[in-house]
Amino acid sequence: MLTGSYRALFSDMPPMQNGKDPETSEVIAYIAKKLGDAGKDPSRATSVFHNIRQPERGIIDFCHASKTWKGVHYAPVA
C-alpha cells in the first residue's frame, strides 16, 4: 500500500495509546480494523504502524504529554 493510501486511512486517527504488547495495543487494533475495512491484510498492522509513525511521513504524531499517537489531521468533534 502506498504512503498516500495510509495517509487517507490514518491521518485522522483519534488519540490512542500503543502498548508494548501488540496484542493489547489500541493503536495496532485501530490500524488492523481500518486495514480490514479497506480490504487490506489486517495482520500487517504492526508493520504499517512502524511505517506511518515515521515523522517524515506526516501521517501520525506522538504526543509526549499524553503518551498517545494521533493522526496529524485529527480534530476533536466539538
Secondary structure, DSSP 8 states (H G I E B T S, - for coil): --HHHHHHHHTT---B---SSGGG-HHHHHHHHHHHHTTS-GGGHHHHHHHHTSGGG-SEEEETTTTEEEETT-----
